[in-house]
Amino acid sequence: MEAKMKKQGKIKRFLAIRGMGQVITVTFGLIALCIVFGILNPTFFSSKNVANLLRQIAPIIIIGIGQSYVLITGNIDLSIGSVIGMSCMISAKLMTMGMSPVTAVILTYLAALGVGIANGQLVSKAKLPPFIATLGTMTIARGIAQIVNNNYNTDSIGEAAEGFRNFFYYGRTLNVFNTIWIALALWFVFNFILSKTRTGRHVYAVGSNINASHLSGVNISATTTKAYMVSAFCAATVGLVQTATSGMGTMDAGTGYEMYAVAASVIGGVSTLGGQGILLGTIVGASIWGVLQNGLQFAGAPVAIRNIVIGIIVVVSVLMDVLVRSNKARTLRKSKS
């Protein structure tokens, strides 16, 4: 009897996690989508398509992780796509100049983290609205991507970078593409930080009530900057994946990816109002995005229809979050009065 009560208590605590309710809901939605697309086209479940689908989803999970950190603090990062493009161009340019891939990767991450720090400082110290601050850095990062090779895509990074390409995209470990392993590794690391450390608690606190967090001794500037640095790091990783995929630097790499990052986060239950959401939902949200894109493609739907469907789902997800939060706020005010 006592063991049963303990088990029930664990289940209740699990269900009480902020954002878990929507994660469970969208997981059922994901399963339903897979069943529908599998019925429409049996090749949807072929091993080749599943492997490619997972590799398509992996970069969206990575940037979704970064955007989730920022959204939980109550902010947003519009510079993700441009940081991807900047990272793609910088890494490729350095390797075409003869620099070792390891050094090129390190310098690329440093450049991206510089954008993350700038975002965090502009939002927390300069008090710029996050939309305006990251819109500005989005334009700057895209400009850097264009100027790196004098407004041209780079040449091929060459055979010397074959190990780099295999590590980030083409290689397999235990018969699973390395891109998927990278996404899972980053998820485990950043999920641990968010759910088990003081930094993670501060991220939630800032998003829940920034004034109360300040009075409690939370360093708002440091916490906000860390969230933006996580976002920049994740964007740089996807930029490196893009370089490995194409074997060259492309100036328009990452275009529109900020939308994919927001979609993965909010569909997975991360609140745009801050203070709520878990990274498990980001995996589910990214998977729904990938399954919809892949399934609609199999169904012969044009790109425009796929974009419209994703856009509608994002709007509905945010609307539901706003309505639920507003209803909770009204209930709380009534209970106090």
C-alpha positions in Angstrom: 0.0 0.0 0.0 2.8 2.4 1.0 4.7 1.6 -2.3 1.6 2.3 -4.3 1.1 5.7 -2.6 4.8 6.5 -3.3 4.3 5.6 -6.9 1.2 7.8 -7.1 3.1 10.6 -5.5 5.8 10.4 -8.1 3.3 10.4 -10.9 1.6 13.5 -9.4 4.9 15.3 -9.1 5.8 14.4 -12.7 2.5 15.7 -14.0 2.8 18.9 -11.9 6.0 19.9 -13.7 5.5 23.2 -15.4 4.5 22.6 -19.1 4.2 18.8 -18.7 0.5 18.9 -19.5 1.0 20.3 -22.9 4.0 18.0 -23.5 1.7 15.0 -23.0 -1.0 16.5 -25.2 1.3 17.2 -28.1 2.9 13.8 -27.7 -0.4 12.2 -28.5 -0.8 14.6 -31.4 2.6 13.5 -32.7 1.6 9.9 -32.5 -1.6 10.6 -34.3 0.2 12.5 -37.1 2.6 9.6 -37.6 -0.3 7.1 -37.9 -2.2 9.3 -40.4 0.9 9.9 -42.6 1.8 6.2 -42.3 -1.7 5.2 -43.6 -1.5 7.8 -46.4 1.9 6.6 -47.5 3.4 3.3 -46.1 6.9 4.4 -47.1 6.7 7.1 -44.4 7.8 4.3 -41.9 10.5 3.0 -44.1 13.9 2.7 -42.4 15.5 5.1 -44.9 12.8 7.8 -44.4 12.8 7.5 -40.6 16.6 7.9 -40.6 16.5 10.9 -42.8 13.5 12.4 -40.8 15.5 12.1 -37.6 18.4 13.8 -39.1 16.1 16.6 -40.4 14.6 17.0 -36.9 18.0 17.1 -35.1 19.0 20.7 -36.0 15.5 21.9 -35.1 15.9 20.3 -31.7 19.2 22.1 -31.2 18.0 25.6 -32.0 14.8 24.8 -30.2 16.8 24.2 -27.0 18.4 27.7 -27.3 15.2 29.4 -28.1 13.5 27.6 -25.2 16.1 29.0 -22.7 15.4 32.5 -24.0 11.6 32.2 -24.0 11.6 30.8 -20.5 13.3 34.0 -19.3 10.4 36.0 -21.0 12.5 37.1 -24.0 12.9 36.0 -27.6 15.9 35.6 -29.9 15.4 36.6 -33.6 19.1 36.4 -34.4 19.2 32.6 -34.4 19.0 32.2 -38.2 21.6 34.8 -38.9 24.0 33.4 -36.3 23.6 30.0 -38.2 24.5 31.8 -41.4 27.4 33.7 -39.9 28.8 30.5 -38.3 28.5 28.6 -41.5 30.4 31.2 -43.4 33.1 31.8 -40.8 33.9 28.1 -40.3 34.0 27.4 -44.0 36.1 30.5 -44.8 38.6 29.6 -42.1 38.9 26.0 -43.4 39.3 27.1 -47.0 42.2 29.3 -45.8 43.9 26.2 -44.6 43.1 26.4 -40.9 42.5 23.1 -39.1 38.8 22.3 -38.5 39.2 22.1 -34.8 40.6 25.7 -34.6 37.9 26.9 -37.1 35.2 25.4 -34.9 36.5 27.0 -31.7 36.8 30.5 -33.4 33.3 30.0 -34.8 31.8 29.3 -31.4 33.6 32.3 -29.9 32.1 34.6 -32.6 28.7 33.2 -32.0 29.0 33.6 -28.3 29.9 37.2 -28.9 26.5 37.7 -30.5 24.8 35.9 -27.5 26.6 38.2 -25.0 25.6 41.3 -27.0 22.0 40.2 -27.0 22.0 39.5 -23.3 23.6 42.9 -22.5 21.3 44.8 -24.8 18.2 43.3 -23.3 19.3 43.2 -19.6 21.6 46.2 -19.3 20.5 48.6 -22.0 16.8 47.6 -21.4 16.1 47.3 -25.1 13.0 45.3 -26.0 14.3 41.8 -26.9 12.5 42.0 -30.3 14.3 45.2 -31.2 17.7 44.1 -29.8 17.8 40.7 -31.5 16.4 42.2 -34.7 19.4 44.4 -34.8 21.9 41.7 -34.1 20.1 39.5 -36.6 20.9 42.1 -39.3 24.5 42.5 -38.1 25.2 38.8 -38.0 23.7 38.4 -41.5 25.9 41.2 -42.7 29.0 39.5 -41.2 28.0 36.4 -43.0 27.9 38.4 -46.3 31.2 40.2 -45.7 33.3 37.2 -44.6 33.9 36.2 -48.3 33.2 39.5 -50.0 29.5 38.8 -50.6 30.1 35.4 -52.2 29.6 31.8 -50.9 32.9 30.2 -50.1 34.7 27.5 -52.1 34.6 23.9 -51.0 36.2 23.2 -47.6 38.1 20.3 -49.3 39.0 16.8 -48.5 41.1 17.8 -45.6 37.8 18.6 -43.7 36.3 15.1 -44.3 36.5 14.3 -40.6 34.7 17.5 -39.8 31.9 16.7 -42.3 31.6 13.1 -41.0 31.5 14.3 -37.3 28.7 16.9 -37.8 26.6 15.3 -40.6 27.6 12.3 -42.7 29.1 10.0 -40.1 27.3 7.3 -38.1 27.8 6.0 -34.6 26.1 2.7 -33.7 24.3 3.1 -37.1 22.8 6.4 -36.1 23.7 9.7 -37.8 26.1 11.8 -35.7 23.8 14.8 -36.1 21.2 13.0 -34.0 23.8 12.1 -31.3 24.9 15.8 -31.2 21.3 16.9 -30.7 20.7 14.3 -27.9 24.0 15.2 -26.2 23.2 18.9 -26.1 19.7 18.1 -24.9 21.0 16.1 -22.0 23.5 18.8 -21.0 21.2 21.8 -21.2 18.2 19.9 -19.8 20.4 19.0 -16.7 21.4 22.6 -16.3 17.8 23.8 -16.7 16.2 21.3 -14.4 18.9 20.5 -11.8 21.1 23.5 -11.2 20.8 27.0 -9.6 21.3 28.6 -13.1 18.2 26.7 -14.3 16.1 27.8 -11.3 17.2 31.4 -12.0 16.1 31.1 -15.6 12.6 30.1 -14.6 12.6 32.7 -11.8 13.5 35.6 -14.2 10.7 34.5 -16.6 8.1 34.1 -13.8 8.6 37.4 -12.0 11.6 39.5 -12.8 11.0 42.0 -9.9 10.7 39.2 -7.3 13.8 37.5 -8.7 15.8 40.7 -8.3 14.6 41.1 -4.7 15.6 37.5 -4.1 19.2 38.2 -5.2 19.1 36.7 -8.7 21.5 38.4 -11.1 19.1 39.3 -13.8 21.7 40.4 -16.3 23.9 37.4 -15.9 21.0 35.0 -16.1 19.6 36.7 -19.2 23.0 36.7 -20.9 23.6 33.1 -20.1 20.2 32.2 -21.8 21.2 34.1 -24.9 24.7 32.5 -24.9 23.0 29.1 -24.9 20.9 30.2 -27.9 24.0 31.4 -29.8 25.9 28.3 -29.0 23.1 26.1 -30.3 22.8 28.3 -33.4 26.5 28.0 -34.1 26.3 24.2 -33.8 23.6 24.2 -36.5 25.7 26.5 -38.6 28.6 23.9 -38.4 26.1 21.2 -39.4 25.1 23.3 -42.4 28.8 23.7 -43.4 29.3 20.0 -43.0 26.2 19.3 -45.1 27.0 21.4 -48.1 30.8 21.3 -47.8 31.0 25.0 -48.2 29.8 28.3 -46.6 26.5 29.7 -47.8 25.5 33.2 -46.9 21.8 32.4 -46.7 22.2 29.4 -44.4 19.8 29.5 -41.5 17.3 31.8 -43.2 13.9 31.4 -41.4 15.3 29.1 -38.7 14.3 31.5 -36.0 10.7 30.6 -36.9 11.5 26.9 -36.7 13.1 27.4 -33.2 10.0 29.3 -32.0 7.8 26.6 -33.5 9.7 23.8 -31.7 9.6 25.6 -28.4 6.0 26.8 -28.3 4.4 23.7 -29.8 6.3 21.7 -27.1 4.8 23.8 -24.3 7.3 26.6 -23.7 5.4 29.7 -22.8 6.1 32.9 -24.7 5.2 34.8 -21.5 8.1 33.2 -19.7 8.6 31.0 -16.6 7.1 27.8 -18.0 8.2 24.9 -20.2 10.6 22.0 -20.3 13.1 20.8 -22.9 11.4 17.5 -23.3 8.6 19.4 -25.0 11.1 20.9 -27.4 12.0 17.5 -28.7 8.3 16.7 -29.2 7.7 20.2 -30.8 10.6 19.7 -33.2 9.4 16.2 -34.0 5.9 17.6 -34.9 7.5 20.2 -37.2 9.6 17.5 -38.9 6.8 15.0 -39.2 4.5 17.6 -40.7 7.1 18.8 -43.2 8.0 15.3 -44.2 4.5 13.9 -44.2 3.0 16.7 -46.2 5.8 16.4 -48.7 4.9 12.7 -49.1 1.3 13.8 -49.5 2.4 16.1 -52.4 1.5 19.3 -50.5 3.4 22.4 -51.9 5.9 24.2 -49.7 3.4 27.1 -49.2 0.8 24.8 -47.7 3.4 23.3 -45.4 4.4 26.7 -44.1 0.8 27.8 -43.6 0.1 24.7 -41.6 3.1 25.2 -39.4 2.2 28.9 -38.9 -1.3 28.1 -37.9 -0.1 25.5 -35.3 2.3 28.0 -33.8 -0.4 30.7 -33.5 -2.8 28.3 -32.0 -0.2 27.0 -29.5 0.6 30.6 -28.4 -3.1 31.5 -28.2 -3.8 28.5 -26.0 -1.0 29.4 -23.7 -2.2 33.0 -23.4 -5.7 31.9 -22.7 -4.7 29.4 -20.1 -2.4 31.8 -18.3 -5.0 34.5 -18.4 -7.6 32.2 -16.9 -5.3 31.1 -14.2 -4.5 34.8 -13.3 -8.2 35.6 -13.1 -8.8 32.5 -10.9 -6.0 33.6 -8.6 -7.3 37.1 -8.3 -10.8 35.8 -7.4 -9.4 33.5 -4.8 -7.5 36.4 -3.1 -10.5 38.6 -3.1 
